[in-house]
């Protein structure tokens, strides 16, 4: 089998483009367009065309085209003849290119229809946003994703290879042959988050067709004693992520997914929940490489829509094929340790919903008996639905006075949930504590291998007595609850981990996690809000105080961490979100803010901490829940935190320094050399002479590229009217980011200008 990239040479609505491509991110946002869930972007119908020649040597073979992701309602045609239709925007699909003109030109047409809004609770993007591949296969031979490799045992290491056709497999010189056979790997290196070792199986069919499959040897076991990877108890330090790539929109590049996984791993996470749809292939590849466990999720909704035009319209006729597409694609990825069949669905409040869930679990088990199945279950939502107070019902918000009382139709259902959550706050964690809700949810939860609780931490201490055989984890939690949650994760063997909402910020659900100094309700913030503001790592990849607080709680920081609430809003009380416990960032550089009161948060897992500002002792404080808070008047200079253990011995110190001297533009590529056509990330910052980023001297910058293509330029500002594709953007807290595709030879030169000064950086192309 030969596989070719089919990403170049496309035309979308008259414009030449290279895939992956998000057609929506360059659309003009408007307060009259869509809603805050979509980030105020319009939808549309996008027609992609590609003309190519099919060599005569392809004749007599099966030619398959693979789309990793098209959002949404994709119609694929070849030479004017429709080949297939695929509704779901997040699963890959294949089509056989029947009717090819061999030795002549062919025209491939893909129409992506994302015109009916709202159809998502977050920014979805539009068009062919993931890569496209062409597979040339022998008749009746190997097909993509047709060969399955699973771990039979780890002592000794035995793997099983299954194929629909007879094949020969070679793993480091160990060979076997047939349609189902086992290989024993001597002195095997096991795959885990700490040792992500990958093997490669060379698979050859009798007709000469071949493929290479990376895989890991690892064992998953679970019980009320915990989750065990390769026999070792494993606690999931998890974060939820959405699919978008920040300033790139929904376009999925391998380099972007690898960068995100690497940054998450560097900041202490060892698990990702793909929310609320199957992850990209590139993300799974990166998780395999870096050792990141994955909870891969099918859908955000079942047959009850959460928005009028979402996947709920297609669920009952498509869920089996789309679930199978995820499981079959994921099978050989060692990083995938959990399949999730949904997120906060209310359907299990009724018998039909329980049966639907059971069928989905059975399908996953039939296709892959090696992995546990879960669901992100909000106990409160199911409890309310059973009383006639359902939040989600056919895409309309339902409000009203409870059981037996009439409901009123309102705005989209996502808004209703966010309003309710904002007022209930952390009280939502106890929404499933009652015996009535427990009895109601038990039939569904008992059908799962592992129960995922969204904002249900109140149930954790109760489960040992109420459900002694149940294994649970926090599938979605508030970041500020990490200390309380992690104490319970360490205490209760059946509680295997925690996934915060969210580990990485995302487009859409405008302002759901943001702290705003301009007022307004802390949910569904008005245009021009664009980002959720809920991520402990911003869309550029910068961790904030919440992120470092989590890594401190996890015991991964060897020094205290200093985080500072913005000092440039004196006397203004921010409008706070329930999804964010602090807006502190890792900066002590606030130009023009001398004398302004602010709060300094110091995180440490030691006993006490001491803070110094410019040599002046601001006091020693006892750490509570790994945190101490100081009220401080800002003064430029040096802030030092020192941590002490119970005996009073210093265990570590950290420093934050203010930017000094005239501020200037700095262009700092993350790589010193790039390959032809590679995607490279280039932070562009406002710094002092000491190379410290200044947080309160933002400028509008313009970026241009020579020897490459500027794909996006922007900042992490959650509320703005600028566009990421124009090359002009204002920094936010001193930071911005350019994403560039390199040319084929020479150097990539990136220029950044504020209209007065221009600074450049060059990157050699290898």
VENMO-V616587 format. One record per pair of residues at least 12 apart in sequence whose C-alpha atoms are under 7 Angstrom apart, sorted by the first residue. I is the first residue (numbers start at 1). J is the second residue. D is the distance in Angstrom with one decimal. If there is no record, write none. Layout:
I:J:D  I:J:D
This chain:
1:135:6.7  1:136:5.6  1:137:4.7  1:138:6.8  1:142:6.8  1:209:4.9  1:210:5.5  1:211:6.4  2:135:5.7  2:136:5.1  2:137:6.8  3:133:6.7  3:134:5.6  3:135:4.5  3:136:6.4  4:133:5.7  4:134:5.1  4:135:6.5  5:132:6.5  5:133:4.8  5:134:6.3  6:132:5.4  6:133:5.2  6:134:6.3  7:19:4.6  7:20:6.9  7:131:6.3  7:132:5.9  9:50:6.2  10:48:6.5  10:49:5.6  10:50:4.8  11:48:5.5  11:49:5.2  11:50:6.5  12:46:6.6  12:47:5.5  12:48:4.4  12:49:6.6  13:46:6.2  13:47:5.5  13:48:6.7  19:128:7.0  19:129:7.0  19:131:6.1  20:128:6.1  20:129:4.7  20:130:4.8  20:131:5.2  20:251:5.3  20:252:6.2  21:127:6.7  21:128:5.7  21:129:4.6  21:251:5.2  22:125:5.7  22:126:5.4  22:127:5.8  22:128:6.7  22:129:5.1  22:249:6.3  22:250:5.6  22:251:5.1  23:125:6.9  23:126:5.3  23:127:5.7  24:43:6.9  24:125:5.3  24:126:5.2  25:125:6.6  25:249:5.5  26:725:6.3  27:41:6.7  27:42:6.8  28:41:6.8  29:41:4.7  29:42:6.6  31:527:5.2  34:117:6.3  34:118:6.4  36:508:6.3  36:509:5.7  36:510:5.0  36:524:5.8  36:525:6.9  36:526:6.8  37:121:5.0  37:122:4.7  37:123:6.5  37:508:4.9  37:509:4.1  37:510:6.0  38:120:7.0  38:121:6.7  38:122:5.1  38:123:4.3  38:508:4.9  38:509:6.7  39:123:6.0  39:507:6.5  39:508:4.2  39:509:6.6  39:510:5.8  39:529:7.0  39:530:4.7  40:527:6.8  43:114:5.4  43:115:4.6  43:116:7.0  43:117:6.8  44:113:6.4  44:114:5.2  44:115:4.1  45:111:7.0  45:112:5.8  45:113:4.5  45:114:5.8  45:115:5.8  46:111:5.7  46:112:5.2  46:113:6.4  46:127:6.3  47:110:5.8  47:111:4.5  47:112:6.5  48:109:5.6  48:110:5.0  48:111:6.2  49:107:6.7  49:108:5.6  49:109:4.6  49:110:6.5  50:107:5.6  50:108:5.2  50:109:6.7  51:105:6.6  51:106:5.5  51:107:4.4  51:108:6.3  52:105:5.5  52:106:5.4  52:107:6.6  53:103:6.5  53:104:5.4  53:105:4.5  53:106:6.0  54:101:6.6  54:102:5.0  54:103:5.6  54:104:6.3  54:105:6.8  55:102:5.7  55:103:5.0  56:102:5.0  56:103:5.0  59:102:6.6  61:136:6.7  61:137:5.8  61:138:5.1  61:139:5.4  62:136:6.1  62:137:5.1  62:138:6.1  62:139:5.7  63:96:5.8  63:97:5.6  63:135:5.8  63:136:4.8  63:137:6.2  64:94:6.5  64:95:5.6  64:96:4.5  64:97:5.8  64:134:5.8  64:135:5.0  64:136:6.6  65:94:5.6  65:95:5.4  65:96:6.3  65:97:6.8  65:133:5.8  65:134:4.6  65:135:6.2  66:93:5.8  66:94:4.5  66:95:6.7  66:132:5.6  66:133:5.0  66:134:6.3  67:92:5.4  67:93:5.5  67:94:6.4  67:131:6.5  67:132:4.8  67:133:6.7  68:91:6.7  68:92:4.1  68:93:6.6  68:130:5.4  68:131:5.7  68:132:6.2  69:89:6.1  69:90:5.5  69:91:5.9  69:92:5.1  69:128:6.3  69:129:6.2  69:130:5.0  70:89:5.2  70:112:6.9  70:127:5.4  70:128:4.5  70:129:6.0  70:130:6.9  71:89:4.1  71:112:6.3  71:114:6.8  71:125:6.8  71:126:5.0  71:127:5.1  71:128:6.6  72:87:5.9  72:88:6.0  72:89:4.5  72:112:5.4  72:113:5.7  72:114:5.7  72:126:6.9  72:127:6.9  73:85:6.9  73:86:5.6  73:87:4.0  73:88:6.6  73:112:5.7  73:113:5.3  74:86:5.1  74:87:6.2  74:110:6.5  74:111:5.5  74:112:4.6  74:113:6.6  75:110:5.6  75:111:5.2  75:112:6.7  76:109:5.8  76:110:4.6  76:111:6.7  77:108:5.9  77:109:5.1  77:110:6.4  78:107:5.8  78:108:4.7  78:109:6.3  79:106:6.0  79:107:5.1  79:108:6.4  83:95:6.7  88:311:6.7  90:277:6.2  90:278:6.1  91:278:6.6  91:322:6.2  91:325:6.5  91:326:6.6  92:325:6.8  112:127:5.4  114:126:6.4  116:309:6.3  117:309:6.3  118:307:5.9  118:308:6.4  118:309:6.1  119:307:5.4  119:308:6.4  119:309:4.5  119:310:3.9  120:307:6.5  120:310:5.9  121:414:6.2  121:509:6.6  122:507:6.8  122:508:4.5  122:509:5.2  123:507:5.4  123:508:4.5  124:250:6.7  125:249:6.5  125:250:5.1  129:250:6.0  129:251:4.6  129:252:6.2  130:251:6.2  130:252:5.2  138:209:6.7  141:165:6.6  142:209:6.7  145:328:6.5  145:329:6.0  146:163:6.2  146:164:6.8  147:162:5.7  147:163:4.6  148:161:5.7  148:162:5.2  148:163:6.5  148:331:6.7  148:332:6.3  149:161:4.7  149:162:6.6  149:332:5.8  151:217:5.8  151:218:6.3  151:219:6.5  154:218:7.0  154:219:6.9  157:184:5.8  157:185:5.4  157:186:6.8  157:188:6.1  158:182:6.6  158:183:5.6  158:184:4.4  158:185:6.1  159:182:5.6  159:183:5.4  159:184:6.6  160:181:5.8  160:182:4.4  160:183:6.5  161:180:5.6  161:181:5.6  161:182:6.2  162:179:5.5  162:180:4.4  162:181:6.8  163:179:4.9  163:180:6.5  164:179:6.2  165:179:5.7  166:178:4.6  166:179:4.5  166:205:6.3  167:179:6.3  167:203:6.4  167:204:5.4  167:205:4.4  167:206:6.5  168:203:5.8  168:204:5.2  168:205:6.4  169:201:6.2  169:202:5.5  169:203:4.7  169:204:6.5  170:201:5.6  170:202:5.1  170:203:6.7  171:200:6.3  171:201:4.9  171:202:6.6  190:216:6.9  190:217:5.2  190:218:5.7  191:216:5.3  191:217:5.5  191:218:5.3  192:218:6.9  192:291:5.9  193:270:6.5  193:291:3.8  193:292:5.5  193:293:6.8  194:291:6.4  195:291:6.8  196:288:6.6  196:289:6.2  196:290:6.2  196:291:4.8  197:216:6.5  198:214:6.3  198:215:5.6  198:216:4.9  199:214:5.6  199:215:5.4  199:216:6.0  200:212:6.4  200:213:5.5  200:214:4.3  200:215:6.2  201:213:5.1  201:214:6.3  215:332:5.7  215:333:6.2  215:334:6.4  216:334:5.3  218:230:5.8  218:334:6.9  223:471:6.2  224:469:5.5  224:470:6.0  224:471:5.2  224:493:6.4  224:494:4.4  225:493:5.0  225:494:5.5  226:493:5.1  226:494:5.1  226:495:6.9  226:496:5.9  227:496:6.1  235:496:5.3  235:497:5.1  236:270:6.4  236:271:5.8  236:496:6.3  236:497:4.2  236:498:6.1  237:269:5.1  237:270:5.3  237:271:5.7  237:497:6.1  237:498:5.9  237:499:6.7  238:269:5.7  238:270:6.2  238:271:4.4  238:272:5.4  238:498:5.5  238:499:4.0  238:500:6.4  239:269:6.9  239:271:6.5  239:272:5.1  239:273:6.1  239:499:4.5  239:500:4.8  239:501:6.5  239:502:5.8  239:503:4.6  240:272:5.8  240:273:4.6  240:274:6.2  240:275:6.1  240:499:6.0  240:500:6.0  240:501:5.5  240:502:4.9  240:503:5.6  241:272:6.9  241:273:6.2  241:274:5.5  241:275:5.6  241:502:6.2  241:503:6.2  241:504:5.8  242:274:6.4  242:275:5.2  242:506:6.4  243:279:7.0  244:506:6.5  244:507:7.0  246:506:6.1  246:507:6.6  246:539:5.0  247:712:6.1  247:713:6.7  247:714:6.1  247:724:5.7  248:712:5.8  254:282:5.0  255:679:6.1  257:282:6.0  257:283:5.1  257:286:6.7  258:283:6.5  258:286:4.9  261:286:6.4  261:287:6.5  262:290:6.7  263:541:7.0  267:551:6.6  268:551:5.4  268:556:6.7  270:292:5.0  270:293:6.0  271:292:5.2  271:293:4.3  271:294:5.6  272:292:7.0  272:293:6.2  272:294:5.0  272:295:6.2  273:294:5.9  273:295:4.6  273:296:6.2  274:295:6.3  274:296:5.3  274:297:5.9  275:297:6.5  276:297:5.7  276:298:6.7  276:299:5.7  276:300:5.2  276:343:6.6  277:297:5.0  277:298:4.8  277:299:5.2  277:300:6.8  278:296:5.6  278:297:5.2  278:298:5.5  278:326:6.4  279:296:6.4  284:333:6.8  284:335:6.9  287:335:5.8  288:333:6.5  288:334:6.2  288:335:5.1  291:335:6.8  292:335:6.0  293:335:4.7  293:336:5.9  293:337:6.2  294:335:5.6  294:336:4.5  294:337:5.8  294:338:6.6  295:336:6.2  295:337:6.2  295:338:4.6  295:339:5.8  295:340:6.6  296:336:6.8  296:338:6.3  296:339:5.1  296:340:5.9  297:339:6.0  297:340:4.4  297:341:6.0  297:342:6.3  298:323:6.3  298:340:6.2  298:341:5.3  298:342:5.8  299:341:6.5  299:342:4.9  299:343:6.7  300:342:5.5  300:343:4.9  301:342:6.6  301:343:6.7  301:345:5.9  302:315:5.9  302:345:6.7  303:315:5.6  303:316:6.3  304:392:6.7  304:393:5.4  304:394:5.1  305:392:6.6  305:393:6.0  305:394:4.3  305:395:4.4  306:392:5.2  306:393:6.6  306:394:6.4  306:395:4.2  306:396:6.9  306:413:5.5  306:414:6.6  307:395:3.6  307:396:6.4  307:412:5.8  307:413:6.4  308:394:6.4  308:395:4.2  308:396:6.6  327:364:6.9  327:367:6.9  337:371:6.0  338:371:6.1  338:372:5.5  338:373:5.8  338:374:6.8  339:372:6.5  339:373:4.8  339:374:6.0  340:373:5.8  340:374:4.7  340:375:4.7  341:360:6.7  341:374:6.5  341:375:5.3  342:375:5.2  342:376:6.1  343:375:6.2  343:376:4.5  343:377:6.2  344:376:5.8  344:377:5.0  344:378:5.1  345:377:7.0  346:381:6.0  346:382:4.8  346:385:6.2  348:382:6.7  348:444:6.2  349:382:5.3  349:385:6.3  349:386:5.3  349:440:6.9  354:444:5.4  358:447:6.1  361:373:6.4  361:448:6.9  372:449:5.4  372:450:6.7  373:448:5.8  373:449:5.3  373:450:6.4  374:448:5.5  374:449:6.2  374:450:5.2  374:451:5.6  374:452:6.1  375:451:6.6  375:452:5.4  376:452:4.9  376:453:5.9  376:454:5.8  376:475:5.5  377:452:5.7  377:453:5.0  377:454:5.5  378:453:6.0  378:454:4.8  378:455:6.7  378:456:7.0  379:431:6.6  379:432:4.9  379:456:6.8  380:431:4.7  380:432:5.4  383:437:5.4  387:402:6.6  387:403:5.3  388:402:6.0  388:403:5.0  389:402:5.3  389:403:6.8  391:413:6.1  391:416:6.7  391:417:6.5  392:413:5.5  395:412:6.3  395:413:6.0  396:409:6.2  396:410:6.4  396:411:6.3  396:412:5.2  396:413:5.3  397:409:5.8  397:410:5.1  397:411:5.3  397:412:5.0  397:413:3.9  397:416:6.0  398:410:6.5  415:524:6.7  418:523:6.3  419:523:6.5  422:522:7.0  422:577:6.9  422:578:5.7  425:578:5.6  428:455:6.1  429:455:4.7  429:456:4.3  429:457:5.2  429:458:5.3  430:456:6.1  430:457:7.0  430:458:4.7  431:456:6.8  432:456:6.3  432:459:6.7  433:458:6.2  433:459:5.7  450:471:5.1  450:472:5.6  451:471:6.2  451:472:4.6  451:473:6.6  452:472:5.8  452:473:5.2  452:474:5.8  452:475:4.9  453:473:6.3  453:474:5.0  453:475:5.3  453:476:6.7  454:474:6.1  454:475:5.3  454:476:4.4  454:477:6.2  455:476:6.0  455:477:5.2  457:474:7.0  471:494:4.9  471:495:6.3  472:494:6.1  472:495:5.0  472:496:6.4  473:495:5.2  473:496:5.3  473:497:5.1  473:498:6.0  474:497:6.2  474:498:4.5  474:499:5.8  475:498:6.2  475:499:5.2  476:499:5.2  476:500:5.4  476:501:5.8  477:499:6.1  477:500:4.6  477:501:5.7  478:500:5.7  478:501:5.9  478:579:5.7  479:500:5.3  479:501:6.5  479:546:6.9  479:580:6.6  479:581:7.0  480:580:6.6  480:581:4.9  482:550:6.3  483:553:6.0  483:625:6.2  501:534:6.9  502:534:5.8  502:535:4.7  502:536:6.5  503:535:5.0  503:536:5.2  503:537:6.0  504:535:4.3  504:536:6.0  504:537:4.8  504:538:6.0  504:539:6.6  505:532:6.5  505:533:6.0  505:534:5.7  505:535:3.7  505:536:7.0  505:537:6.1  505:538:5.0  505:539:5.2  506:531:5.9  506:532:5.8  506:539:6.4  507:530:6.1  507:531:4.6  507:532:6.1  508:530:5.7  508:531:5.3  508:532:5.7  509:524:6.6  509:531:6.8  509:532:5.0  510:524:5.6  510:525:5.7  510:529:5.4  510:530:5.1  510:531:5.1  510:532:4.7  511:523:6.0  511:524:6.2  511:525:5.3  511:529:6.3  511:531:6.0  511:532:4.5  511:533:5.5  512:524:6.2  512:532:5.1  512:533:6.5  512:534:6.6  512:577:6.6  513:532:5.7  513:533:4.6  513:534:3.9  513:577:5.2  513:578:6.9  513:579:4.9  513:580:5.6  514:532:6.7  514:533:4.5  514:534:6.2  514:576:6.8  514:577:5.9  515:574:5.8  515:575:5.5  515:576:4.6  515:577:6.0  515:583:6.7  516:574:5.2  516:575:5.0  516:576:6.8  517:572:6.6  517:573:6.7  517:574:4.6  517:575:6.4  519:574:6.9  519:575:5.7  520:575:6.8  521:575:6.9  522:575:6.1  522:576:5.9  522:577:5.1  528:719:5.5  528:720:5.5  528:721:5.9  529:718:5.9  529:719:4.0  529:720:6.3  530:718:5.6  530:719:5.7  531:718:4.6  531:719:7.0  533:718:6.2  534:579:6.2  534:580:6.4  538:716:6.2  539:716:5.8  540:715:6.9  540:716:6.3  540:737:6.5  544:584:6.6  544:585:4.8  544:586:6.2  545:563:5.2  545:584:5.2  545:585:5.1  545:586:6.4  546:582:6.7  548:561:6.9  549:603:6.0  552:603:6.6  552:604:5.9  552:605:6.2  553:605:6.5  553:626:6.6  555:605:6.7  558:652:6.8  559:652:4.7  559:653:5.6  559:654:6.3  560:602:6.6  560:603:5.5  560:604:4.8  560:641:6.5  560:642:6.7  560:643:6.1  560:652:6.6  560:653:6.0  560:654:5.9  561:602:5.5  561:603:5.1  561:604:6.7  561:654:6.5  562:586:6.4  562:600:7.0  562:601:5.9  562:602:4.7  562:603:6.7  562:641:7.0  563:584:5.3  563:585:5.0  563:586:4.6  563:587:6.7  563:600:5.9  563:601:5.2  563:602:6.4  564:584:4.6  564:585:5.3  564:586:6.2  564:587:6.2  564:588:6.8  564:599:6.0  564:600:4.6  564:601:6.1  565:583:5.9  565:584:4.0  565:585:6.3  565:598:6.1  565:599:5.6  565:600:6.5  566:584:6.6  566:598:7.0  567:590:6.5  567:593:6.4  567:596:6.2  567:597:6.7  567:598:5.4  568:590:6.9  568:593:6.0  570:596:5.7  570:597:6.5  587:656:6.5  588:656:5.7  588:657:5.8  588:658:5.4  589:636:6.6  589:657:6.9  589:658:4.2  589:659:5.8  589:694:5.3  589:695:5.8  590:694:6.5  590:695:5.5  590:696:5.1  591:696:5.4  591:697:6.8  593:634:6.5  594:634:5.2  594:635:5.1  595:633:5.1  595:634:5.2  595:635:6.4  596:633:5.3  596:634:5.4  597:631:7.0  597:632:5.7  597:633:4.4  597:634:6.2  598:631:6.0  598:632:5.5  598:633:6.1  598:634:6.7  599:629:6.7  599:630:5.6  599:631:4.7  599:632:5.9  600:629:5.8  600:630:5.1  600:631:6.4  600:632:6.8  601:627:6.8  601:628:5.8  601:629:4.6  601:630:6.5  602:627:5.7  602:628:5.2  602:629:6.4  603:626:5.5  603:627:4.6  603:628:6.6  604:626:5.1  604:627:6.4  604:643:6.9  605:626:5.1  606:643:6.4  606:644:6.1  606:645:5.2  607:622:6.1  607:623:5.7  607:644:6.0  607:645:5.0  607:646:5.5  608:620:6.8  608:621:5.5  608:622:4.4  608:623:5.2  608:643:5.9  608:644:5.3  608:645:6.7  609:621:5.5  609:622:6.5  609:623:6.8  609:641:6.7  609:642:5.5  609:643:4.4  609:644:6.1  610:641:5.6  610:642:5.1  610:643:6.5  611:640:5.7  611:641:4.6  611:642:6.5  612:639:5.7  612:640:5.0  612:641:6.5  613:638:5.9  613:639:4.6  613:640:6.5  614:637:5.9  614:638:5.2  614:639:6.4  636:658:5.6  637:657:5.8  637:658:5.3  638:655:6.9  638:656:5.9  638:657:4.7  638:658:6.6  639:655:5.6  639:656:5.1  639:657:6.4  640:653:7.0  640:654:5.7  640:655:4.6  640:656:6.6  641:653:5.5  641:654:5.3  641:655:6.6  642:654:6.7  658:692:6.7  659:687:6.5  659:688:4.6  659:690:6.3  659:692:4.9  659:693:6.3  659:694:5.7  660:688:5.0  660:689:5.8  660:690:6.1  661:688:5.5  661:689:5.4  662:688:6.0  662:689:6.6  663:686:6.3  663:687:5.4  663:688:4.6  663:689:6.9  664:686:5.5  664:687:5.4  664:688:6.3  665:685:5.8  665:686:4.9  665:687:6.3  665:759:6.5  666:684:5.6  666:685:5.2  666:686:6.2  666:687:6.5  666:759:6.9  667:682:6.8  667:683:6.2  667:684:4.6  667:685:6.7  667:759:6.9  667:760:6.5  667:761:6.1  668:682:5.7  668:683:5.4  668:684:6.2  669:681:6.2  669:682:4.1  669:683:6.3  670:682:5.8  672:763:5.8  673:763:5.6  673:764:5.1  673:765:5.9  673:766:6.4  674:763:6.9  674:764:6.4  674:765:4.9  674:766:5.9  675:765:5.5  675:766:5.2  676:742:5.9  676:743:5.6  676:744:4.4  676:745:6.5  676:765:6.1  676:766:6.9  677:741:5.7  677:742:4.8  677:743:5.5  677:744:6.2  678:741:5.6  678:742:5.5  679:739:6.9  679:740:5.6  679:741:4.5  679:742:6.4  680:739:5.9  680:740:5.4  680:741:6.4  681:738:6.0  681:739:4.8  681:740:6.6  682:737:5.7  682:738:5.1  682:739:6.2  683:736:5.9  683:737:4.4  683:738:6.3  684:735:6.2  684:736:5.2  684:737:5.5  685:734:5.5  685:735:4.6  685:736:6.0  686:734:5.0  686:735:6.6  693:734:6.0  694:733:7.0  694:734:5.4  695:733:4.0  695:734:4.8  696:733:6.0  696:734:6.7  697:734:6.5  698:730:6.6  698:731:5.2  698:732:6.1  698:733:6.6  698:734:5.4  699:730:5.4  699:731:5.7  699:754:6.8  700:728:6.9  700:729:5.3  700:730:3.8  700:731:6.3  700:754:6.1  701:728:5.6  701:729:5.5  701:730:5.9  701:752:6.4  701:753:5.4  701:754:4.7  702:727:5.6  702:728:4.3  702:729:6.6  702:752:5.6  702:753:5.2  702:754:6.4  703:727:5.2  703:728:6.3  703:751:5.5  703:752:4.5  703:753:6.5  704:727:6.8  704:750:6.0  704:751:5.2  704:752:6.7  705:749:5.7  705:750:4.7  705:751:6.3  706:748:5.8  706:749:5.0  706:750:6.6  707:742:6.5  707:743:5.2  707:747:6.0  707:748:4.6  707:749:6.3  708:740:6.6  708:741:5.5  708:742:4.3  708:743:4.4  708:748:5.7  709:740:5.5  709:741:5.0  709:742:6.4  710:739:6.2  710:740:4.6  710:741:6.5  711:725:6.7  711:739:5.5  711:740:5.4  711:741:6.8  712:724:5.3  712:725:5.0  712:727:6.8  712:738:5.8  712:739:5.2  713:725:6.4  713:727:5.5  713:728:7.0  713:729:6.8  713:737:5.6  713:738:4.3  713:739:6.4  714:729:5.5  714:736:5.5  714:737:5.6  714:738:6.8  715:730:6.9  715:731:5.6  715:732:5.8  715:735:6.4  715:736:4.3  715:737:6.2  716:732:6.2  717:732:5.6  745:765:5.6  746:764:6.2  746:765:5.5  747:762:6.3  747:763:5.4  747:764:4.3  747:765:5.2  748:762:5.5  748:763:5.1  748:764:6.4  748:765:6.9  749:761:5.7  749:762:4.4  749:763:6.5  750:762:6.4
